[in-house]
Amino acid sequence: MKTSKYFSPGEFKGCSPTCSIDDMDQGFLGIMDQIREEVGQSLVITSAYRTKKWELSKGRSGNGAHTRGLAVDFACNTGTLRAKIVKAALSCGIRRIGIASGFVHVDIDDTLPQNVIWTY
């Protein structure tokens, strides 16, 4: 079983779509913990692992970082929290960040373009 210092297996079951902590890359779980440590407050996971079938059903390629357990979306409803997450992610070596009004996406998929920040 894969482990995380700050994120419990139950938190992944609450994601959309539901997933398991075991679907995630263990190294990425460690980076998630580092981000949480630097932010200095609890973070809520809104989306983590997604199956290729689920991604395709949403009109996506089915080959994104979420399908490899290398991505997470953290809920965020203030500019202050958004800035803390982005700063922590960059400090932890994250080179792929997506910013939306309600979440921040971070991933470590090195098969995708690097040194990018995008908005939704």
C-alpha positions as a Markdown table, in Angstrom:
| # | Residue | x | y | z |
|---|---|---|---|---|
| 1 | Met | 0.0 | 0.0 | 0.0 |
| 2 | Lys | 1.2 | 3.5 | -0.9 |
| 3 | Thr | 1.5 | 6.1 | 1.8 |
| 4 | Ser | 1.4 | 9.8 | 2.4 |
| 5 | Lys | 2.2 | 11.8 | 5.5 |
| 6 | Tyr | -0.6 | 14.3 | 5.0 |
| 7 | Phe | -3.2 | 12.7 | 2.7 |
| 8 | Ser | -5.3 | 9.7 | 3.8 |
| 9 | Pro | -6.6 | 7.0 | 1.6 |
| 10 | Gly | -10.1 | 8.2 | 2.3 |
| 11 | Glu | -9.3 | 11.6 | 0.7 |
| 12 | Phe | -8.7 | 10.0 | -2.6 |
| 13 | Lys | -12.1 | 8.2 | -2.5 |
| 14 | Gly | -13.7 | 11.7 | -2.3 |
| 15 | Cys | -12.1 | 12.8 | -5.5 |
| 16 | Ser | -14.0 | 13.2 | -8.7 |
| 17 | Pro | -13.7 | 10.6 | -10.1 |
| 18 | Thr | -13.2 | 8.4 | -7.1 |
| 19 | Cys | -9.7 | 6.8 | -7.0 |
| 20 | Ser | -7.4 | 5.1 | -4.6 |
| 21 | Ile | -4.1 | 6.3 | -3.0 |
| 22 | Asp | -2.6 | 3.1 | -4.6 |
| 23 | Asp | -3.4 | 4.6 | -8.1 |
| 24 | Met | -0.9 | 7.4 | -7.4 |
| 25 | Asp | 2.9 | 7.4 | -8.0 |
| 26 | Gln | 4.6 | 7.0 | -4.7 |
| 27 | Gly | 7.2 | 9.6 | -5.6 |
| 28 | Phe | 4.5 | 12.1 | -6.5 |
| 29 | Leu | 2.8 | 11.4 | -3.1 |
| 30 | Gly | 6.0 | 12.5 | -1.5 |
| 31 | Ile | 6.0 | 15.8 | -3.5 |
| 32 | Met | 2.4 | 16.3 | -2.5 |
| 33 | Asp | 3.5 | 16.0 | 1.1 |
| 34 | Gln | 6.3 | 18.5 | 0.5 |
| 35 | Ile | 3.8 | 21.0 | -1.0 |
| 36 | Arg | 1.5 | 20.6 | 1.9 |
| 37 | Glu | 4.4 | 21.1 | 4.3 |
| 38 | Glu | 5.4 | 24.3 | 2.6 |
| 39 | Val | 1.8 | 25.7 | 2.3 |
| 40 | Gly | 1.5 | 25.1 | 6.1 |
| 41 | Gln | -2.2 | 24.2 | 6.1 |
| 42 | Ser | -4.5 | 21.4 | 5.0 |
| 43 | Leu | -5.1 | 20.9 | 1.3 |
| 44 | Val | -8.2 | 19.3 | -0.2 |
| 45 | Ile | -7.8 | 17.0 | -3.2 |
| 46 | Thr | -10.5 | 17.5 | -5.8 |
| 47 | Ser | -9.1 | 15.2 | -8.5 |
| 48 | Ala | -6.1 | 12.8 | -8.6 |
| 49 | Tyr | -5.9 | 9.6 | -10.6 |
| 50 | Arg | -8.3 | 9.3 | -13.5 |
| 51 | Thr | -8.8 | 6.3 | -15.8 |
| 52 | Lys | -8.1 | 6.6 | -19.5 |
| 53 | Lys | -11.8 | 5.6 | -20.1 |
| 54 | Trp | -13.0 | 8.4 | -17.8 |
| 55 | Glu | -10.8 | 11.0 | -19.5 |
| 56 | Leu | -11.9 | 9.9 | -23.0 |
| 57 | Ser | -15.6 | 10.2 | -21.8 |
| 58 | Lys | -14.9 | 13.9 | -21.0 |
| 59 | Gly | -13.5 | 14.5 | -24.5 |
| 60 | Arg | -9.8 | 14.5 | -23.4 |
| 61 | Ser | -6.9 | 12.6 | -24.9 |
| 62 | Gly | -6.9 | 9.8 | -22.3 |
| 63 | Asn | -3.1 | 10.3 | -22.0 |
| 64 | Gly | -2.7 | 13.0 | -19.4 |
| 65 | Ala | -0.7 | 13.1 | -16.2 |
| 66 | His | -3.8 | 12.2 | -14.1 |
| 67 | Thr | -3.9 | 8.8 | -16.0 |
| 68 | Arg | -0.5 | 8.0 | -14.7 |
| 69 | Gly | -1.0 | 9.0 | -11.1 |
| 70 | Leu | 1.3 | 12.0 | -11.6 |
| 71 | Ala | -1.1 | 14.8 | -11.1 |
| 72 | Val | -3.4 | 16.3 | -8.5 |
| 73 | Asp | -5.9 | 19.2 | -8.3 |
| 74 | Phe | -6.0 | 21.0 | -5.0 |
| 75 | Ala | -9.1 | 22.9 | -4.1 |
| 76 | Cys | -8.5 | 26.6 | -3.7 |
| 77 | Asn | -11.0 | 29.4 | -3.1 |
| 78 | Thr | -8.8 | 32.4 | -2.3 |
| 79 | Gly | -6.0 | 34.2 | -4.1 |
| 80 | Thr | -3.8 | 33.8 | -1.0 |
| 81 | Leu | -4.1 | 30.0 | -0.9 |
| 82 | Arg | -3.6 | 29.9 | -4.7 |
| 83 | Ala | -0.4 | 31.8 | -4.4 |
| 84 | Lys | 0.8 | 29.6 | -1.5 |
| 85 | Ile | 0.2 | 26.5 | -3.5 |
| 86 | Val | 1.9 | 27.8 | -6.7 |
| 87 | Lys | 4.9 | 29.1 | -4.7 |
| 88 | Ala | 5.2 | 25.7 | -2.8 |
| 89 | Ala | 4.9 | 23.7 | -6.1 |
| 90 | Leu | 7.6 | 25.7 | -7.8 |
| 91 | Ser | 9.8 | 25.4 | -4.7 |
| 92 | Cys | 9.3 | 21.6 | -4.9 |
| 93 | Gly | 10.4 | 21.4 | -8.5 |
| 94 | Ile | 7.0 | 21.3 | -10.1 |
| 95 | Arg | 7.2 | 22.5 | -13.7 |
| 96 | Arg | 3.6 | 22.0 | -14.8 |
| 97 | Ile | 0.9 | 24.1 | -13.1 |
| 98 | Gly | -2.7 | 24.8 | -14.1 |
| 99 | Ile | -4.6 | 27.6 | -12.4 |
| 100 | Ala | -8.4 | 27.7 | -12.2 |
| 101 | Ser | -10.8 | 29.8 | -10.1 |
| 102 | Gly | -11.5 | 26.8 | -7.8 |
| 103 | Phe | -8.4 | 24.6 | -8.0 |
| 104 | Val | -4.7 | 24.5 | -8.7 |
| 105 | His | -3.4 | 21.5 | -10.8 |
| 106 | Val | 0.2 | 20.3 | -10.3 |
| 107 | Asp | 1.9 | 17.4 | -12.1 |
| 108 | Ile | 5.3 | 15.9 | -12.7 |
| 109 | Asp | 4.7 | 14.2 | -16.0 |
| 110 | Asp | 7.9 | 14.6 | -17.9 |
| 111 | Thr | 6.4 | 13.3 | -21.1 |
| 112 | Leu | 4.4 | 16.5 | -21.4 |
| 113 | Pro | 5.7 | 20.1 | -22.1 |
| 114 | Gln | 7.7 | 21.5 | -19.1 |
| 115 | Asn | 8.1 | 24.9 | -17.5 |
| 116 | Val | 4.4 | 25.8 | -18.2 |
| 117 | Ile | 1.7 | 27.5 | -16.3 |
| 118 | Trp | -1.8 | 27.6 | -17.8 |
| 119 | Thr | -5.2 | 28.8 | -16.9 |
| 120 | Tyr | -8.6 | 27.1 | -17.3 |
